[in-house]
Amino acid sequence: ENAEWLARMAVDETKFGIFEDKVKKNLFSAKNVYNYIKDMKTIGILNEDAGQKVIEVGAPMGVVMGIIPSTNPTSTTIYKALVSIKAGNAIVFAPHPNACRCINAAAQVVHEAAVKAGAPEGVIGCLSKVTMAATNELMHHDDIAVILATGGPGMVKAAYSAGKPAYGVGAGNAPVFIERSANIKKAVSDIITGKTFDNGVICASENSILVDEPIKDKVVAELKAQGAYMLSKEEVEKVSRAVMTPKGGMNAALVGKGPKVIANKAGINIPEGTRVLIAPLEGYGPGFPLSYEKLTTVLAFYVVKNWEEACRLAIELLNLMGAGHTFAIHSQDDDIIREFIRKPVSRILVNTPSSLGGIGLTTGLAPSLTLGCGTMAGSSTSDNVTPMHLINIKRLAYRIDDCIDAPSNTCAGNDINPDKIADIVKQVLLGLGKTNDN
């Protein structure tokens, strides 16, 4: 019941997404997240290593500040409240101005449930009047121990600049590669399902399709059969101007909108029942606006000669926008799948809708609506954030060895061999190259 009226409130207030899918996201946060964390040990003794005589003890961080976006407002509020409470923390929410009412309502629902279960009054709070000054003041408040930031790049950067520990997320823009061995019908179904879920507002949703050249015609035919509309070159230009801004950002009015709304805005005609718009592109970057992140029902489309070219193009797209976030592949060739482990992302999703796999709904990843992007995107974690990220771990360590006297002279003097140092540096650089190549 709460899942439905909160979803309706979110759609009515933000004008983003699909009511039925927001209900599913609310239930995902309330059920999937809960089932994943309910038996998780977070406070007190977590682990005892009898051999090493080390005891690990979990302790709450304190008060969490939860920054909530307008794209997934109620589900993210429920999720952040659960992981914070499970870690023994209180949480105060800073809503997006365009979703303030529904975020406050979700916070109130979870607060009432928490108090009923025995939590203290005030364990969950929320700003009722949202201004930049109020959000900034909350970020810098002495009682805030850690910031859990989900939102636009500016807000995430502000969180990291507040002088507090913070978990932020980077932009999406996930490429998805359909390799020649893939089950084409299933791959296309998964991609359209992932992109159209809540009209594409999940940051892990598919943004560009990379198709292996030998199966291009079959993929295009299957896309059309499953409700995709292939844009002409002229239509790509019109949709680009409607959906994207000159600087590569999205037109906020078309975030989370269906193809018909986008087509009307762009001044093009599409068939009834169209589920997603496909934009064939010949490049990426400023001259190709649709190569950037699109939190709506539009997908860029590229043809590549082989998996090696797919690797190179995926890296270019991710470096353009979305480094550290998510990449998806549809393939039956495990050797090729494993080649993509080296891509600059935190999640490589295989044979699954990217949006749903990234948040842990269709994969074994931790169910989460805060997806870290690692140092590749300036984030402090590459994980799907869980209660374990919101605790401090103390270690009680007993003496197990006698002291060993250090040598009286530990200085190497003039015995340093420059050739050996050069060789060590070369080996390290080669290792880094293997990690980041392809």
C-alpha positions as CSV (number, residue, x, y, z in Angstrom):
1,E,0.0,0.0,0.0
2,N,2.7,2.5,1.0
3,A,4.8,1.5,-2.1
4,E,1.9,2.5,-4.4
5,W,0.9,5.9,-3.0
6,L,4.6,6.9,-2.6
7,A,5.2,5.9,-6.2
8,R,2.2,7.9,-7.3
9,M,3.4,10.9,-5.3
10,A,6.9,10.6,-6.9
11,V,5.5,10.6,-10.4
12,D,3.1,13.4,-9.9
13,E,5.7,15.6,-8.2
14,T,8.7,15.0,-10.4
15,K,7.0,14.1,-13.7
16,F,9.7,11.4,-14.2
17,G,9.4,7.7,-14.9
18,I,6.6,5.2,-14.8
19,F,4.2,4.6,-11.8
20,E,4.3,0.8,-12.0
21,D,8.1,0.7,-12.1
22,K,8.4,3.1,-9.2
23,V,6.2,0.8,-7.2
24,K,8.6,-2.0,-8.0
25,K,11.6,0.1,-7.0
26,N,10.0,0.9,-3.7
27,L,9.4,-2.8,-3.1
28,F,13.0,-3.5,-4.1
29,S,14.2,-1.1,-1.5
30,A,11.8,-2.3,1.2
31,K,12.1,-6.1,0.5
32,N,15.3,-7.0,-1.5
33,V,17.5,-4.6,0.5
34,Y,16.0,-5.7,3.8
35,N,16.4,-9.4,3.0
36,Y,20.0,-8.8,2.0
37,I,21.0,-6.9,5.2
38,K,18.7,-8.4,7.9
39,D,21.1,-11.0,9.1
40,M,24.2,-8.9,8.5
41,K,26.3,-8.4,11.6
42,T,27.2,-4.7,11.8
43,I,27.6,-3.8,15.5
44,G,29.7,-5.5,18.2
45,I,32.0,-8.4,17.5
46,L,32.0,-9.1,13.8
47,N,34.8,-11.6,13.5
48,E,37.4,-13.4,15.7
49,D,40.6,-14.8,14.2
50,A,41.8,-17.2,16.8
51,G,45.0,-17.9,15.0
52,Q,46.1,-14.3,14.6
53,K,44.4,-13.3,17.9
54,V,42.5,-10.4,16.3
55,I,38.9,-9.5,17.1
56,E,37.0,-7.1,14.8
57,V,34.3,-4.9,16.4
58,G,31.8,-2.9,14.4
59,A,30.6,0.6,15.7
60,P,28.2,3.1,14.2
61,M,29.6,6.1,12.4
62,G,27.0,8.5,13.9
63,V,24.6,10.7,11.9
64,V,24.4,10.1,8.2
65,M,23.4,12.8,5.8
66,G,21.4,11.3,2.9
67,I,21.3,13.4,-0.3
68,I,18.3,12.2,-2.4
69,P,17.8,12.7,-6.2
70,S,14.6,13.5,-8.0
71,T,15.0,10.5,-10.4
72,N,14.6,7.8,-7.8
73,P,13.3,9.7,-4.8
74,T,11.2,7.5,-2.6
75,S,13.0,4.2,-3.3
76,T,16.4,5.8,-2.5
77,T,15.0,7.3,0.7
78,I,13.8,3.9,1.8
79,Y,17.1,2.2,0.9
80,K,19.3,4.8,2.6
81,A,17.2,4.8,5.8
82,L,17.4,1.0,6.0
83,V,21.2,0.7,5.5
84,S,21.8,3.6,7.9
85,I,19.6,2.2,10.7
86,K,21.1,-1.3,10.2
87,A,24.5,0.2,10.7
88,G,23.3,1.8,14.0
89,N,23.2,5.3,12.7
90,A,20.7,8.1,12.5
91,I,20.1,9.7,9.1
92,V,18.9,13.2,8.0
93,F,17.8,13.6,4.4
94,A,18.4,16.5,2.1
95,P,15.8,16.1,-0.7
96,H,16.1,17.3,-4.2
97,P,13.9,20.5,-4.5
98,N,11.8,18.9,-7.2
99,A,10.9,15.9,-5.1
100,C,10.7,17.4,-1.6
101,R,7.1,16.3,-0.8
102,C,7.5,12.6,-1.8
103,I,10.9,12.3,-0.1
104,N,9.5,13.7,3.1
105,A,6.6,11.3,2.9
106,A,8.9,8.3,2.4
107,A,11.1,9.4,5.3
108,Q,8.0,9.7,7.5
109,V,6.8,6.2,6.6
110,V,10.2,4.6,7.4
111,H,10.5,6.7,10.6
112,E,7.2,5.5,11.9
113,A,8.1,1.9,11.1
114,A,11.5,2.3,12.8
115,V,10.0,3.8,16.0
116,K,7.4,1.1,16.1
117,A,10.2,-1.5,16.0
118,G,12.0,0.2,18.9
119,A,14.2,2.8,17.4
120,P,14.4,6.2,19.2
121,E,12.2,9.1,18.0
122,G,14.1,11.4,15.6
123,V,16.3,8.6,14.3
124,I,15.2,9.6,10.7
125,G,14.8,13.2,9.8
126,C,14.3,15.2,6.6
127,L,14.6,18.8,5.6
128,S,11.1,20.1,4.9
129,K,12.1,23.3,3.2
130,V,14.9,22.8,0.7
131,T,17.4,25.5,-0.2
132,M,21.0,25.3,-1.3
133,A,21.9,27.1,1.9
134,A,20.1,24.6,4.1
135,T,21.7,21.6,2.3
136,N,25.1,23.2,2.5
137,E,24.6,24.0,6.2
138,L,23.6,20.4,6.9
139,M,26.7,19.1,5.0
140,H,29.0,21.1,7.3
141,H,27.1,20.5,10.5
142,D,29.4,19.2,13.3
143,D,27.1,16.3,14.1
144,I,27.2,14.9,10.5
145,A,29.6,12.0,10.5
146,V,29.3,10.8,6.8
147,I,27.5,11.9,3.7
148,L,25.7,9.5,1.4
149,A,25.3,11.4,-1.8
150,T,23.2,10.4,-4.7
151,G,22.5,13.2,-7.2
152,G,24.0,15.3,-10.0
153,P,27.7,15.9,-10.4
154,G,27.6,19.3,-8.7
155,M,25.9,18.0,-5.6
156,V,28.2,15.0,-5.4
157,K,31.3,17.2,-5.8
158,A,29.9,19.5,-3.0
159,A,29.6,16.5,-0.7
160,Y,33.2,15.5,-1.3
161,S,34.3,19.1,-0.7
162,A,32.5,19.4,2.6
163,G,35.4,18.2,4.7
164,K,33.5,15.0,5.8
165,P,33.8,11.4,4.8
166,A,31.4,10.9,1.8
167,Y,30.2,8.2,-0.5
168,G,29.2,9.7,-3.9
169,V,28.3,8.3,-7.3
170,G,29.4,9.3,-10.7
171,A,27.4,9.7,-13.9
172,G,26.2,6.6,-15.8
173,N,26.4,6.2,-19.6
174,A,26.7,2.4,-19.7
175,P,27.7,0.9,-23.0
176,V,26.3,-2.6,-23.8
177,F,28.0,-4.9,-26.3
178,I,26.1,-7.6,-28.2
179,E,28.8,-10.0,-29.2
180,R,28.3,-12.4,-32.2
181,S,27.8,-15.5,-30.0
182,A,24.9,-13.8,-28.0
183,N,21.3,-15.0,-27.9
184,I,20.1,-12.1,-30.0
185,K,16.4,-12.2,-29.1
186,K,17.2,-12.4,-25.4
187,A,19.9,-9.7,-25.6
188,V,17.6,-7.3,-27.3
189,S,14.8,-8.1,-24.8
190,D,17.1,-7.5,-21.9
191,I,18.4,-4.2,-23.3
192,I,15.0,-2.8,-24.0
193,T,13.7,-4.0,-20.6
194,G,16.7,-2.3,-18.9
195,K,16.4,0.9,-20.8
196,T,12.6,1.3,-20.6
197,F,12.4,0.4,-16.9
198,D,11.1,3.6,-15.2
199,N,11.9,5.3,-18.6
200,G,15.6,5.0,-18.1
201,V,16.2,7.0,-14.9
202,I,18.4,4.4,-13.1
203,C,22.0,5.5,-13.5
204,A,23.1,2.0,-14.5
205,S,20.7,1.8,-17.4
206,E,21.9,1.1,-21.0
207,N,23.0,4.2,-22.9
208,S,24.8,2.9,-26.1
209,I,24.4,-0.4,-28.0
210,L,27.6,-1.7,-29.5
211,V,26.8,-4.4,-32.1
212,D,29.2,-7.0,-33.5
213,E,29.2,-6.4,-37.3
214,P,28.4,-10.0,-38.4
215,I,25.1,-9.9,-36.5
216,K,24.1,-6.3,-37.2
217,D,21.2,-7.1,-39.5
218,K,19.7,-9.6,-37.2
219,V,20.0,-7.3,-34.2
220,V,18.3,-4.4,-36.1
221,A,15.5,-6.7,-37.2
222,E,15.0,-7.9,-33.6
223,L,15.1,-4.4,-32.2
224,K,12.3,-3.4,-34.6
225,A,10.3,-6.6,-33.8
226,Q,10.5,-5.8,-30.1
227,G,9.3,-2.2,-30.4
228,A,12.4,-0.1,-31.1
229,Y,12.3,2.7,-33.7
230,M,15.5,3.2,-35.7
231,L,16.0,7.0,-36.2
232,S,17.1,8.3,-39.6
233,K,20.1,10.6,-39.8
234,E,17.8,13.7,-39.9
235,E,15.8,12.3,-37.0
236,V,18.9,11.8,-34.9
237,E,19.7,15.5,-35.3
238,K,16.2,16.5,-34.2
239,V,16.2,14.2,-31.2
240,S,19.7,15.3,-30.3
241,R,18.6,18.9,-30.2
242,A,15.5,18.1,-28.2
243,V,17.1,15.7,-25.6
244,M,20.6,17.2,-25.1
245,T,22.0,20.6,-24.3
246,P,24.9,22.1,-26.2
247,K,27.3,21.2,-23.3
248,G,26.4,17.5,-23.3
249,G,23.9,17.6,-20.5
250,M,20.3,16.5,-20.7
251,N,17.2,18.6,-21.2
252,A,15.6,18.1,-17.7
253,A,12.1,18.3,-19.3
254,L,12.8,15.0,-21.1
255,V,14.4,13.0,-18.2
256,G,12.4,9.8,-17.6
257,K,10.0,10.4,-20.6
258,G,8.6,7.8,-23.0
259,P,9.4,7.8,-26.8
260,K,6.2,9.5,-27.8
261,V,6.9,12.6,-25.6
262,I,10.4,12.8,-26.9
263,A,9.3,12.4,-30.5
264,N,6.7,15.1,-30.1
265,K,9.3,17.5,-28.7
266,A,11.7,16.7,-31.5
267,G,9.0,17.1,-34.2
268,I,9.2,13.6,-35.6
269,N,6.6,10.9,-36.2
270,I,7.0,7.4,-34.7
271,P,4.8,4.3,-34.8
272,E,2.3,3.7,-32.1
273,G,3.6,1.3,-29.5
274,T,7.3,2.4,-29.9
275,R,9.2,1.5,-26.7
276,V,12.6,3.0,-27.3
277,L,14.3,5.3,-29.8
278,I,17.6,4.0,-31.4
279,A,20.1,6.6,-32.7
280,P,22.8,5.3,-35.1
281,L,25.9,7.3,-34.5
282,E,29.3,7.4,-36.3
283,G,31.2,9.0,-33.5
284,Y,31.2,10.3,-30.0
285,G,31.9,13.5,-28.0
286,P,30.6,17.1,-28.5
287,G,29.7,16.5,-32.2
288,F,27.5,13.6,-31.2
289,P,25.4,14.7,-28.2
290,L,23.6,11.4,-27.9
291,S,26.9,9.6,-27.0
292,Y,26.5,11.2,-23.5
293,E,24.4,9.9,-20.6
294,K,20.7,9.8,-21.4
295,L,18.3,9.2,-18.5
296,T,15.4,8.6,-20.9
297,T,14.2,6.2,-23.6
298,V,16.9,6.9,-26.2
299,L,19.9,4.6,-27.0
300,A,22.9,5.4,-29.2
301,F,23.8,2.6,-31.7
302,Y,27.2,1.7,-33.0
303,V,28.5,-1.1,-35.2
304,V,31.9,-2.6,-34.4
305,K,34.0,-5.0,-36.4
306,N,34.9,-7.3,-33.4
307,W,35.2,-7.5,-29.7
308,E,38.5,-5.7,-29.7
309,E,37.0,-2.7,-31.4
310,A,34.1,-2.9,-28.9
311,C,36.6,-2.7,-26.1
312,R,38.2,0.4,-27.5
313,L,34.9,2.2,-28.2
314,A,33.5,1.3,-24.8
315,I,36.6,2.9,-23.2
316,E,36.1,6.0,-25.3
317,L,32.5,6.3,-24.3
318,L,33.2,5.7,-20.6
319,N,36.0,8.2,-20.6
320,L,33.7,10.7,-22.3
321,M,31.1,10.2,-19.5
322,G,30.5,7.3,-17.1
323,A,34.0,6.2,-16.1
324,G,33.9,3.8,-13.2
325,H,30.2,3.0,-13.4
326,T,28.9,0.1,-15.5
327,F,29.4,-1.9,-18.7
328,A,27.2,-4.7,-20.0
329,I,27.9,-7.5,-22.4
330,H,25.7,-10.2,-24.0
331,S,27.7,-13.2,-25.1
332,Q,28.1,-16.9,-24.8
333,D,31.9,-16.8,-25.1
334,D,33.4,-16.7,-21.6
335,D,36.9,-16.0,-22.8
336,I,35.7,-12.8,-24.5
337,I,33.5,-11.9,-21.5
338,R,36.6,-12.1,-19.3
339,E,38.5,-9.7,-21.6
340,F,36.1,-7.0,-20.4
341,I,37.2,-7.4,-16.8
342,R,39.9,-4.9,-17.6
343,K,37.5,-2.1,-18.6
344,P,37.5,1.1,-16.4
345,V,34.2,0.3,-14.7
346,S,33.1,-1.1,-11.3
347,R,30.4,-3.4,-12.7
348,I,30.7,-5.7,-15.7
349,L,27.2,-7.2,-16.2
350,V,26.7,-10.3,-18.3
351,N,23.5,-11.3,-20.1
352,T,21.2,-9.2,-18.0
353,P,19.4,-5.9,-18.2
354,S,22.1,-3.3,-17.2
355,S,19.9,-1.1,-15.0
356,L,18.4,-4.0,-13.1
357,G,21.6,-6.0,-12.8
358,G,23.6,-2.9,-11.6
359,I,21.3,-2.4,-8.6
360,G,21.4,-6.1,-7.7
361,L,17.8,-7.0,-8.8
362,T,18.8,-9.6,-11.4
363,T,22.4,-10.3,-10.3
364,G,24.2,-11.4,-7.1
365,L,25.4,-7.8,-6.5
366,A,24.4,-6.2,-3.2
367,P,20.9,-4.6,-3.6
368,S,21.7,-0.9,-3.6
369,L,20.6,2.5,-5.0
370,T,24.0,4.1,-4.4
371,L,26.5,2.6,-6.9
372,G,30.1,3.6,-6.2
373,C,32.3,4.3,-9.2
374,G,35.8,4.0,-7.6
375,T,38.7,6.3,-8.0
376,M,38.1,6.2,-11.8
377,A,35.3,8.7,-11.1
378,G,36.7,10.3,-8.0
379,S,34.6,8.1,-5.7
380,S,35.8,6.6,-2.4
381,T,34.3,3.2,-3.2
382,S,33.6,1.0,-6.3
383,D,31.0,-1.0,-4.3
384,N,27.2,-1.1,-4.2
385,V,26.9,0.7,-0.9
386,T,25.6,-1.4,2.1
387,P,25.5,-1.0,5.9
388,M,29.1,-2.2,6.0
389,H,30.2,1.1,4.4
390,L,28.5,3.0,7.3
391,I,30.3,1.5,10.3
392,N,33.8,1.9,11.8
393,I,35.6,-1.3,12.4
394,K,37.9,-1.5,15.5
395,R,40.4,-4.3,15.9
396,L,41.5,-5.8,19.2
397,A,44.9,-7.4,18.6
398,Y,46.9,-9.5,21.0
399,R,50.6,-10.0,21.0
400,I,51.5,-13.2,19.1
401,D,55.3,-12.8,18.5
402,D,58.3,-11.7,20.5
403,C,59.9,-8.5,19.4
404,I,62.6,-8.9,16.8
405,D,65.6,-6.5,17.2
406,A,66.0,-4.4,14.1
407,P,69.4,-4.3,12.5
408,S,71.6,-1.5,13.9
409,N,72.2,0.0,10.5
410,T,69.1,-0.1,8.2
411,C,70.5,2.4,5.7
412,A,71.4,1.0,2.4
413,G,74.2,3.5,2.0
414,N,75.6,3.7,-1.5
415,D,74.6,0.1,-2.4
416,I,71.5,1.2,-4.4
417,N,71.7,-0.1,-7.9
418,P,70.1,2.4,-10.4
419,D,69.6,-0.4,-12.9
420,K,67.6,-2.5,-10.4
421,I,65.4,0.5,-9.5
422,A,64.8,1.2,-13.2
423,D,63.8,-2.4,-13.7
424,I,61.4,-2.4,-10.8
425,V,59.7,0.8,-12.1
426,K,59.5,-0.7,-15.6
427,Q,57.8,-3.8,-14.2
428,V,55.3,-1.7,-12.2
429,L,54.4,0.4,-15.2
430,L,54.0,-2.8,-17.4
431,G,51.6,-4.2,-14.7
432,L,49.6,-1.0,-14.7
433,G,49.4,-1.1,-18.5
434,K,48.0,-4.6,-18.5
435,T,45.4,-3.5,-16.0
436,N,44.2,-0.5,-18.0
437,D,44.7,-1.6,-21.6
438,N,42.1,-2.7,-24.2
